[in-house]
Amino acid sequence: MTSQKTPQTPATAPGTPTPSTSTGSLPLNIRQDVAMLAADLMDIESVSGNEGALADAVEQALTGLEHLHVVRNGDAIVARTSLGRGERVILAGHLDTVPLPTASESRGTVPSTWEGEVLYGRGATDMKGGVAVQLALAATLLEPNKDLTIIFYDHEEVAASKSGLGRLVRENRELLNADFGILLEPTNGTVEGGCNGTIRFEATTKGIAAHSARAWMGENAIHAAAPILALLAAYDPATVTVDGLDYRESLNAVKIHGGTAGNVIPDACVVEINYRFAPDKTPAQAEAHVRELLAGFDLVCTDSSSGARPGLTAPAAASFVAAVGREPLPKYGWTDVARLSELGIPAVNFGPGDALLAHSDNEHVHAGAIRECLAALTRWLA
């Protein structure tokens, strides 16, 4: 492995990165090569609920920039320019990750590791590369052509009720006024418009407990769940065209639990179900669709989040797509563009890395992808 040369600009640093020496201590060097910055961010463990140390590091780095006004709410941080530009753009990303891998041989853990130009570790794609780009832009764009609101927030990878961005909407709504938003989730450097909505249910079946040696004395609740599983297995998910983009839906059992012991006929079983629905539907319409499919079963809705239409008709979106130079695609998973859309802010997803690697034990991102993301946004905003 060769050592990296001193970069001339964060966007174009040549050579192979050297392993990060960060131990998660302050301060962050947000003017270094953006790929190396991503590695330093990853080295500060930030599983959901444990974002404090990383939020401290981000706040300290941003507070030293005189062109930004910085506000902190819990472990969410908002940095804003006030240049009187005709447009304001939100650049948003979450600080947290899903839990670390349990496999001892996994490369998708913390601290990060380099293999040539490829950065491995938890958060490599989801989404420390995008957060590094946000920080690099905050440090280098002193006179952007649009006013910027750069948001770093906590608790994205858990229940929607805990979201740091949701908390900002409730408690600091005035900081979020903008004409357009970009969420730096991984999209392989392609603009992805909107997102699917998501809704979750618990379907419960009841039985009668009995000794398994005398099973005829009871009623097996797990067996009673078989028709639910059969309906879900046979379900043919739709592909729905919304504003020119094709959104693939999915409806699946994601968890099942029931029973108390190996010699007892179970008297209860719960099937947890997740429906990812196209942004042409409201959560109420999505719920009605699932209830119609599973009519007759005890179904409780436990969580739901609206989707977002593509948002590509906004003038800022059109100019951004032109700057990126790639045909936009739909976002199949749910992202916080939906929260921005609910505020009346058209928004898209755009960030480095392959979303298919997110949350995996092999999570990784190429250094060039992070640099290219920074370069594209710099071209558009400088």
C-alpha positions as CSV (number, residue, x, y, z in Angstrom):
1,M,0.0,0.0,0.0
2,T,1.5,3.4,-1.0
3,S,1.1,6.6,0.9
4,Q,-1.2,9.3,-0.3
5,K,0.3,12.5,-1.5
6,T,-0.7,15.7,0.1
7,P,-4.0,16.7,-1.7
8,Q,-4.3,20.0,-3.6
9,T,-8.1,20.1,-3.0
10,P,-10.4,17.8,-1.1
11,A,-12.1,16.9,-4.4
12,T,-9.1,15.8,-6.4
13,A,-6.6,14.2,-4.1
14,P,-4.6,11.6,-5.9
15,G,-3.0,8.4,-4.8
16,T,-4.0,5.6,-2.5
17,P,-5.3,6.6,1.0
18,T,-3.2,5.6,4.0
19,P,-5.0,3.9,6.9
20,S,-6.7,6.4,9.2
21,T,-5.0,7.0,12.5
22,S,-8.0,8.6,14.1
23,T,-9.1,7.2,17.5
24,G,-12.4,9.0,17.5
25,S,-10.9,12.0,19.4
26,L,-11.5,15.6,18.6
27,P,-11.0,17.6,16.5
28,L,-12.0,16.6,13.0
29,N,-9.9,18.0,10.1
30,I,-12.7,18.9,7.7
31,R,-10.3,20.4,5.1
32,Q,-8.4,17.2,4.4
33,D,-9.1,14.9,1.5
34,V,-12.8,14.1,1.7
35,A,-12.3,10.3,1.5
36,M,-9.9,10.5,4.5
37,L,-12.5,12.6,6.3
38,A,-15.1,9.9,5.7
39,A,-12.7,7.4,7.4
40,D,-12.2,9.6,10.4
41,L,-16.0,10.0,10.8
42,M,-16.4,6.2,10.6
43,D,-13.8,5.8,13.4
44,I,-16.1,7.6,15.8
45,E,-18.6,4.9,16.6
46,S,-22.1,6.3,16.2
47,V,-24.7,3.5,16.4
48,S,-28.2,5.0,16.8
49,G,-28.5,6.3,20.4
50,N,-24.7,6.8,20.6
51,E,-24.2,9.8,18.3
52,G,-23.0,12.2,21.0
53,A,-19.3,11.9,20.4
54,L,-19.6,12.4,16.6
55,A,-22.1,15.2,17.1
56,D,-19.6,16.9,19.4
57,A,-16.9,16.6,16.8
58,V,-19.1,18.0,14.0
59,E,-20.3,20.9,16.1
60,Q,-16.7,21.8,17.1
61,A,-15.5,21.7,13.5
62,L,-18.4,23.8,12.2
63,T,-18.4,26.4,15.1
64,G,-14.9,27.5,13.9
65,L,-16.3,28.6,10.5
66,E,-17.1,32.3,10.6
67,H,-19.4,32.2,7.5
68,L,-21.8,29.7,9.2
69,H,-24.4,30.1,12.0
70,V,-24.5,26.9,14.0
71,V,-27.4,25.6,16.1
72,R,-27.5,22.4,18.0
73,N,-30.6,20.5,19.1
74,G,-29.7,17.3,21.1
75,D,-27.4,15.5,18.7
76,A,-28.6,17.3,15.6
77,I,-26.7,20.2,14.2
78,V,-27.8,22.9,11.7
79,A,-25.3,25.2,10.0
80,R,-26.6,28.0,7.8
81,T,-25.2,30.7,5.5
82,S,-26.9,34.1,5.4
83,L,-25.7,35.6,2.1
84,G,-29.0,36.9,0.8
85,R,-29.0,34.6,-2.2
86,G,-32.2,34.1,-4.2
87,E,-32.4,30.4,-3.3
88,R,-31.7,28.3,-0.3
89,V,-30.8,24.6,-0.5
90,I,-30.8,22.0,2.3
91,L,-27.9,19.5,2.4
92,A,-28.9,16.8,4.9
93,G,-27.4,13.6,6.3
94,H,-27.7,11.5,9.4
95,L,-24.9,10.8,11.8
96,D,-26.0,7.4,13.1
97,T,-25.4,3.9,11.8
98,V,-27.1,0.5,12.4
99,P,-25.4,-1.7,15.0
100,L,-22.0,-3.1,14.3
101,P,-21.6,-6.5,12.7
102,T,-21.4,-9.5,15.1
103,A,-19.2,-11.7,12.8
104,S,-15.6,-11.5,14.0
105,E,-14.2,-11.7,10.5
106,S,-16.4,-8.9,9.2
107,R,-14.8,-5.9,7.5
108,G,-17.9,-3.7,8.0
109,T,-17.1,-2.6,11.5
110,V,-15.4,0.2,13.4
111,P,-12.7,1.4,13.1
112,S,-12.5,1.7,9.3
113,T,-10.0,0.0,7.1
114,W,-8.5,0.7,3.7
115,E,-7.9,-1.8,0.9
116,G,-6.3,0.3,-1.8
117,E,-8.8,3.0,-2.7
118,V,-11.7,1.1,-1.1
119,L,-12.9,2.1,2.4
120,Y,-14.5,-0.6,4.6
121,G,-16.5,-0.3,7.8
122,R,-19.8,0.5,9.3
123,G,-21.2,3.7,7.7
124,A,-19.0,3.6,4.6
125,T,-22.0,3.9,2.4
126,D,-24.8,4.7,4.9
127,M,-23.7,7.4,5.2
128,K,-20.4,8.7,6.4
129,G,-19.3,9.4,2.8
130,G,-22.2,11.7,2.3
131,V,-21.6,13.4,5.7
132,A,-18.0,13.9,4.8
133,V,-19.1,15.7,1.6
134,Q,-21.4,17.9,3.7
135,L,-18.5,18.9,6.0
136,A,-16.1,19.5,3.1
137,L,-18.7,21.8,1.4
138,A,-19.2,23.6,4.7
139,A,-15.5,24.2,5.0
140,T,-14.7,25.2,1.4
141,L,-17.8,27.0,0.0
142,L,-17.4,30.5,1.5
143,E,-19.4,32.2,-1.3
144,P,-21.9,29.6,-2.7
145,N,-24.3,30.8,-5.4
146,K,-27.2,29.6,-3.1
147,D,-27.7,30.0,0.6
148,L,-27.0,26.7,2.3
149,T,-28.7,24.9,5.3
150,I,-26.5,22.0,6.2
151,I,-28.1,19.5,8.5
152,F,-26.6,16.6,10.5
153,Y,-29.0,14.6,12.5
154,D,-29.4,11.7,14.9
155,H,-31.6,8.6,15.1
156,E,-32.4,8.0,11.5
157,E,-31.8,4.2,11.6
158,V,-34.5,3.6,14.3
159,A,-38.2,4.2,14.8
160,A,-39.4,7.4,13.0
161,S,-40.6,8.8,16.3
162,K,-37.0,9.1,17.5
163,S,-35.7,10.9,14.3
164,G,-33.5,13.9,15.0
165,L,-34.8,15.5,11.8
166,G,-38.3,15.0,12.9
167,R,-37.3,16.7,16.2
168,L,-35.9,19.7,14.3
169,V,-39.1,20.0,12.3
170,R,-41.1,20.1,15.6
171,E,-38.7,22.4,17.6
172,N,-36.7,24.4,15.1
173,R,-39.0,24.6,12.0
174,E,-37.8,28.1,11.1
175,L,-34.3,26.8,10.4
176,L,-35.6,24.4,7.7
177,N,-37.1,26.9,5.3
178,A,-35.7,26.2,1.9
179,D,-36.5,26.0,-1.9
180,F,-34.9,22.6,-2.5
181,G,-33.3,19.8,-0.6
182,I,-30.6,17.1,-1.2
183,L,-30.3,14.1,1.1
184,L,-26.8,12.7,0.8
185,E,-27.9,9.0,1.1
186,P,-25.9,6.5,-1.1
187,T,-27.1,6.6,-4.7
188,N,-24.0,5.6,-6.7
189,G,-23.6,9.3,-7.7
190,T,-27.0,9.4,-9.5
191,V,-29.9,11.6,-8.6
192,E,-32.7,9.5,-7.1
193,G,-36.0,11.2,-6.9
194,G,-38.5,10.9,-4.1
195,C,-38.9,7.6,-2.2
196,N,-41.3,4.8,-1.4
197,G,-43.4,5.1,1.7
198,T,-43.3,2.4,4.4
199,I,-45.9,0.9,6.7
200,R,-45.6,-1.9,9.3
201,F,-48.3,-4.2,10.8
202,E,-48.5,-7.0,13.3
203,A,-50.9,-9.8,12.3
204,T,-51.8,-11.9,15.4
205,T,-53.3,-15.4,15.4
206,K,-54.8,-17.1,18.5
207,G,-54.8,-20.7,19.6
208,I,-55.3,-22.9,22.6
209,A,-52.3,-24.0,24.6
210,A,-51.9,-27.8,25.3
211,H,-49.2,-30.4,25.9
212,S,-47.6,-31.2,22.6
213,A,-48.0,-34.9,23.4
214,R,-51.8,-34.3,23.4
215,A,-51.9,-31.7,20.6
216,W,-55.5,-32.5,19.8
217,M,-56.5,-30.8,23.0
218,G,-55.2,-27.5,21.7
219,E,-55.2,-25.2,18.7
220,N,-51.9,-24.3,17.1
221,A,-51.6,-20.5,16.6
222,I,-48.4,-20.9,14.5
223,H,-50.2,-23.2,12.1
224,A,-53.1,-20.6,12.0
225,A,-50.6,-18.1,10.6
226,A,-50.0,-20.2,7.5
227,P,-52.7,-18.5,5.4
228,I,-51.2,-15.1,6.2
229,L,-47.8,-16.3,4.9
230,A,-49.4,-17.9,1.9
231,L,-51.1,-14.7,0.9
232,L,-47.9,-12.7,1.3
233,A,-45.8,-15.3,-0.6
234,A,-48.3,-15.2,-3.5
235,Y,-48.6,-11.4,-3.5
236,D,-47.5,-9.8,-6.8
237,P,-46.1,-6.4,-6.0
238,A,-46.8,-3.5,-8.4
239,T,-44.5,-1.2,-10.2
240,V,-46.0,2.3,-10.3
241,T,-45.0,5.1,-12.5
242,V,-45.0,8.5,-10.7
243,D,-43.9,11.6,-12.5
244,G,-41.9,9.6,-15.0
245,L,-40.1,7.3,-12.5
246,D,-41.0,3.7,-11.9
247,Y,-41.3,2.7,-8.2
248,R,-41.2,-1.0,-7.3
249,E,-43.4,-1.9,-4.3
250,S,-42.9,-4.9,-1.9
251,L,-45.0,-6.6,0.7
252,N,-43.3,-9.1,3.0
253,A,-43.4,-10.9,6.3
254,V,-40.2,-9.6,8.0
255,K,-40.4,-11.4,11.4
256,I,-42.5,-14.1,13.1
257,H,-42.7,-15.2,16.7
258,G,-44.8,-17.4,18.9
259,G,-44.8,-20.3,21.3
260,T,-43.5,-20.6,24.8
261,A,-41.7,-24.0,25.0
262,G,-40.7,-27.1,23.0
263,N,-43.5,-29.2,24.5
264,V,-46.4,-26.7,24.4
265,I,-48.8,-26.1,21.5
266,P,-48.6,-22.3,21.0
267,D,-51.6,-20.2,21.8
268,A,-50.4,-17.0,20.1
269,C,-48.3,-16.1,17.0
270,V,-47.4,-12.7,15.6
271,V,-46.4,-12.1,12.0
272,E,-44.7,-8.7,11.4
273,I,-45.3,-7.3,8.0
274,N,-43.7,-4.4,6.0
275,Y,-45.3,-2.8,2.9
276,R,-43.1,-0.5,0.8
277,F,-45.5,1.5,-1.3
278,A,-45.1,3.9,-4.2
279,P,-45.4,7.6,-3.5
280,D,-48.7,7.9,-5.4
281,K,-50.4,6.5,-2.2
282,T,-50.9,8.0,1.2
283,P,-50.2,5.9,4.3
284,A,-54.0,5.6,4.8
285,Q,-54.4,4.2,1.2
286,A,-51.5,1.8,1.8
287,E,-53.1,0.6,5.1
288,A,-56.4,0.0,3.3
289,H,-54.7,-2.0,0.6
290,V,-53.1,-4.4,3.2
291,R,-56.2,-4.7,5.2
292,E,-58.1,-5.7,2.1
293,L,-55.5,-8.4,1.2
294,L,-55.6,-9.8,4.8
295,A,-59.2,-9.3,5.5
296,G,-60.4,-11.4,8.4
297,F,-57.1,-11.4,10.3
298,D,-56.3,-9.4,13.5
299,L,-54.1,-6.7,12.0
300,V,-52.6,-3.8,13.9
301,C,-50.7,-0.9,12.2
302,T,-47.5,-0.2,14.3
303,D,-45.7,2.4,12.2
304,S,-46.0,4.3,8.9
305,S,-44.2,7.0,7.0
306,S,-45.3,8.8,3.8
307,G,-43.3,8.5,0.6
308,A,-42.3,11.5,-1.5
309,R,-42.9,12.2,-5.1
310,P,-39.8,12.7,-7.3
311,G,-39.5,16.5,-6.8
312,L,-37.7,16.8,-10.2
313,T,-40.0,19.5,-11.5
314,A,-38.5,22.2,-9.3
315,P,-36.1,24.6,-11.2
316,A,-33.3,23.8,-8.7
317,A,-33.8,20.1,-9.2
318,A,-33.6,20.5,-13.0
319,S,-30.3,22.5,-12.8
320,F,-28.9,20.0,-10.3
321,V,-29.7,17.0,-12.5
322,A,-28.0,18.8,-15.4
323,A,-24.9,19.4,-13.3
324,V,-24.7,15.7,-12.3
325,G,-25.2,14.7,-15.9
326,R,-27.0,11.4,-15.3
327,E,-30.5,10.2,-15.9
328,P,-32.5,10.3,-12.6
329,L,-33.7,7.1,-11.0
330,P,-36.4,6.4,-8.4
331,K,-35.5,5.7,-4.7
332,Y,-37.0,2.4,-3.7
333,G,-36.3,2.7,0.0
334,W,-37.7,5.3,2.4
335,T,-35.5,8.3,3.1
336,D,-36.0,11.6,4.8
337,V,-36.8,13.3,1.5
338,A,-40.3,12.4,2.6
339,R,-40.0,14.7,5.7
340,L,-38.8,17.6,3.5
341,S,-41.6,16.9,1.0
342,E,-44.2,17.1,3.8
343,L,-42.8,20.6,4.5
344,G,-43.4,21.6,0.9
345,I,-39.7,21.4,0.0
346,P,-38.9,19.4,-3.2
347,A,-36.0,17.1,-2.5
348,V,-33.9,14.4,-4.0
349,N,-31.3,11.8,-2.9
350,F,-27.7,12.1,-4.1
351,G,-24.7,10.6,-2.5
352,P,-21.6,8.3,-2.8
353,G,-21.7,4.6,-2.5
354,D,-24.0,1.7,-3.4
355,A,-27.2,1.5,-1.3
356,L,-27.2,-2.2,-1.7
357,L,-24.1,-2.4,0.5
358,A,-25.7,-0.4,3.3
359,H,-26.1,-2.3,6.6
360,S,-24.1,-5.2,5.3
361,D,-21.0,-6.9,6.8
362,N,-19.2,-6.0,3.6
363,E,-20.1,-2.3,3.7
364,H,-17.6,-0.3,1.6
365,V,-17.2,2.7,-0.6
366,H,-14.6,3.8,-3.2
367,A,-12.7,6.9,-2.4
368,G,-13.2,8.2,-5.9
369,A,-17.0,8.0,-5.4
370,I,-16.8,10.3,-2.4
371,R,-14.6,12.8,-4.3
372,E,-16.8,12.7,-7.3
373,C,-19.9,13.5,-5.2
374,L,-18.1,16.5,-3.7
375,A,-17.0,17.7,-7.1
376,A,-20.5,17.5,-8.6
377,L,-22.0,19.5,-5.7
378,T,-19.2,22.0,-5.8
379,R,-19.7,22.5,-9.6
380,W,-23.4,23.2,-8.9
381,L,-23.0,25.4,-5.9
382,A,-19.7,27.3,-6.5
